[in-house]
Structure formats: structure tokens, C-alpha cells
């Protein structure tokens, strides 16, 4: 993990692995390089994974309050790393940022994989496409995110002060980025037709946050997209089933 500065914003960026470049955009929980799926992907891809502004130790300027703002910043990230052609993976909130970015530079993306992404409005005005996670107890949210929540529940008593600070900061930034309008950009769905690269929408079979119907509807907004499912996983298949996720991701990225 190193720190770079783009447009005056200090970002933590993880870089590891060998092979063609892969930009990985994390979800609301942040990015950890020690998660097993990272090393599995890193055997075949050079992974570049920024901690989004406001996540981890990355700075959050006052003018940045929507995922679209982060996507614009990442245009500078692409130039910094010389990413003229690259694969793109985005998870959940990171999938939203990835979709925004892909509409801006569609000719630079070889293949795009979105893991249970949010970011578009598909239902009626009075209908929530994504459950309101900010109005639920933590235990209820855990059941939406994990097929086996007991395996992945953090124990605050075993976390350092620095880790607790990052966890709470990640939650605060997620609320800032996704609250109004909730979990979507009304303009994004009208831009998705620009993404012509092969795209895969991947979700866990038991995902309680992003439904199969929402995933299918989202994918239909892109001209060259399909969907797939990981068994025995919920909203975070890359965490719950890292080997199955890596196999599916690499099979897609390798064409």
C-alpha cells in the first residue's frame, strides 16, 4: 500500500500481482490486501486497488460527495498508472463507481466485472430498489450481506483503535455518498449504453441487498452484458467464496 496525490487528494493505493492490469474498486467495507481473493487474482493480474476518498486513510475533500465525483478523480488515476487498456472490477458501491467510470472512458476498458453493483434506479418513485441499510440494526444488515454472518462478524474488542477508526469512517463515507438520492444516480442509466465492452454482473445466490431482478435489470441497460451467480454466498461472494469468485472472474477476464 502506497500513497499518491491526484488533484490535491491523497489516496492510499494497493498494487501487487503480475500480468495485465486490473483496476479493482472496493465496496463499502473498504479494501484489504490480505483477503484471499486478492492473492488469487494477483497470480494472473497486476492489481491496482485505490481506497476511495473517505475510506481507509484516503483523504476526502469537501467538494466530493457522490460516486460520480470519485469516478472523475479516477480519470487522473488511470493517467498516473498509464492505464490505456485495462480490466475493471467493481464491488457494490465500487461497482457504481466502476459503471460511472466506464461511461467516461469506454474505449479503455477491455472487460468489466461488477459484483452486486448499485447505482441505478429501476423501480417506481415510492419503491426502494436497495433496502435502507441505515434504518436497520447491524445484525439485520449482516444477514443481507453474508450467507454465514457468524463467520465474518468483526469483534470490536479485538480491533485496534486504528482499525475501528477506519471501520467507522468507511460507514460515514458510505452514507455521504449514497444517501440522497438513495443508492443511485438518476443520470447513470441513460449513459450505460456507452459501455460496449463485455461485461459480467456477478452476485451471490443469497444476496439480500441486491436482488436477482435488480441485477438482471441493471445488466439489460448495457449492450454487451450478462449475469452469473456464486453459490453459498451473499452480497460479498469475493469474501465468502474467494476461490469460486476468482475462478469465475478469471474465466471471464480471460475471455
N, C-alpha and C positions, 0 to 999 in steps of 0.2 A: 504494500500500500504506500503510495506516494501522494504528494500534494502538488497540484498545478493551479495556476491562476488564469481564468478566462474572463474577459470583460470585467475585470476587477473582482471576480468571485473566486474564492479559494475553494477548490474541490479536492476531496480525497478520491483517488482512483486506484483500483486494483488492476494489476497487469501481470499475467502469467500464462504459461502454456506455449505450445508450438503449433504452427500451421496457419491456415488462412485466418484473417482477422474476424473476430466475433465481438460485437458490442452487446453487452448484457445490461439491461436496465431493470433494477430490482423493484420489488413491491413495497408495501407499506412497512414491512418489518425491517427493511434495510438490507444491506449486503454483508455477508460474512464469507471470507475466503476459505475458511476451514470446513464449510459444508461439503459433504461428499460429492454432490453433483458437480461442483466446480472442478475438482481434480479429474473427474471422469470426462468432462468436456475438454479440459485443458490438455488431455493426451492427444487431441486432434485439432484443437483450435487455439489461436492466440487470443485470450480473453482480455477484453478491456471493459472494466465494470466501474463506472463512477458511482460514488454515493451522491444521490441527488442533493441539490441545495436544501439545507434544513435537516438532512439526515446524516447520521454518523457525526463526523467532525466537519462536514462541509458547511460553508457559510450560507446564510440566507439573506440576501439584500431586501430592502423594504419594497422595491418595485416588483418583486417576483411573488406572485400569489396564485398562479394557475399552471397546470401541466404544460400548456402551450408555451408559457414563458421558458420553462426548462428545456423544451424541445428547441427553441430558438437559441438558447445558450449552447446546446449540444452541436449546433452547426459549427461553432468555434472548436468544440472538442474534436469533431471529425477532421478539421483542418490541422489541429495541433498534432494529431497522430497520423496524418497523411492517409486517412481512410477514403480512398477514391471508390473502392468497391469492397463491400463487407456484408457479412451476415448479421442479422439483428434478432435478438431475443428480448422480449419484454414480459414481465410478470405482473399481472393485476394492475396496480397503479402504473407500474413501469410499462405495461402493455399499452396503456393510454398514451403515455409519453412517446413510446415507440411508434404508435399509429400517427400521432401528430408529426413526429419527425419524418416518417416515411412519406407523408403527403408533401413535405417540403423538398425532399431530395430523392424522388422515386427512382431515378436513374442510377443511383449509387448503391442501392441495396440489391444483393444477389438473391437472398431468400429471407423471409421474415417469419418468425415463430412467436405467437402471442399466447401466453399461459393465462387462461381465465381473465382476459382483459376487461376493463371497464372503459367508459369514456363516451358512449353514445346513448341517446335516448330512443328507446324502441316502443315503449308503452304509452298510454294516454297521460294527459297532464296530471291527473289525480292518482296515478299509479306509479309506485316505486319499482324500477327495474332491479335495483340492488337494495337488499334490506338495510335499514338505517342502523348501522353498527354503533353509532354514537348514542343511541337511545336504549341499548341493550346492556345487560350485565356481562362482565368479561366471560363468565362461564358459558353463556349462550353464544357469544361470538366465537369462542373456541370450538364449539360444536359445528359451526358453519365452516370454519377454516380447516379443521383436521378430521380425518376419518377416525383416528385414535388420539384424541386430545390429551389423554393422560401421558402419552409418550413424549409429548413436546411442550408440556406446560412448564414455563420457567419458574424457578424457585427464587423469589426476590431475596431471600436470606442468604443465598449463595452467590449473588451477583455483586460485583464491586460497585462502588459509587459511580465510577465512570460508565459502567455498563448500564446501570439504572438511569443515568442521565441520558444516555443515547436512546434507550427504550422509550422514555417519556418524551424526548424531543422528537423522535420519529412519529409518535402518535399525534403530537401537537401539529407537526407539519402536515401530516395526512389530513387532519381536519381543515387546516387552512386551504389546502389545495383542492379538496373535493367537496366542500360543504355547499356552496351556492354558486351555480346550480349543482344539485347533489349528484356526484359521480358521473358527470358528463359535460361535454362542451356541445351546445346546440349546433354549432357550425361544423363540427368534425364530420358528421355523417355525409355532409354534402361535398366533402373533399376526398373521401376514401376511394373514389373511383380513380384517383391518380396513382394509386398503388397497384402497379401491374406485375410486380414480381410474384413468384409462387409464395403463397402464404398458408400457414397452418395455425389453426386455432385449437389449442390443446387444453383440456380441462380434466380434473379428477372426477371419477364416477360419482362420488358422494359430495361434491361441492355444494354447500348450502348458501353460498354467497352469489355466485354467478351460475345461473341455471343453464341447462342444455338448450332451452328455447332461446334464451338471450344470446348464447354463444353462436347458435345456428343463424339467428337473425343478423348478428354483427358480421359474421363471415359472408353473408349474402350481399353485403354492401361493398365488398371488394370483388373485382372482376376475376381473380385467379386464386381463390381461397377455398380451403376445405377444413373439416374438423376431425378431431380424433379424441379418444378418451383413454385415460390411465386408470386401471382398476386399483381398488384398495387405497384410494387417495381422495382427498377433498380439494380445497382451494389451493393447496401448495404441493402439487404432485412432485415437484423437483426436490422437496424436502422429505416427504413421506416415502416416496418410491424413487430414490435417486438413480438406481441402475436402470429401471424401466424408463424413467424420464430421459436419461442420457441416450439410451438405445433409440428411443423414438425421435429425439431431437437430432441425433447424428444421422439417422437414416434419412430424415427429411432434408437436412442441410447438405448431405452428400448426393442428393438427387436420386 
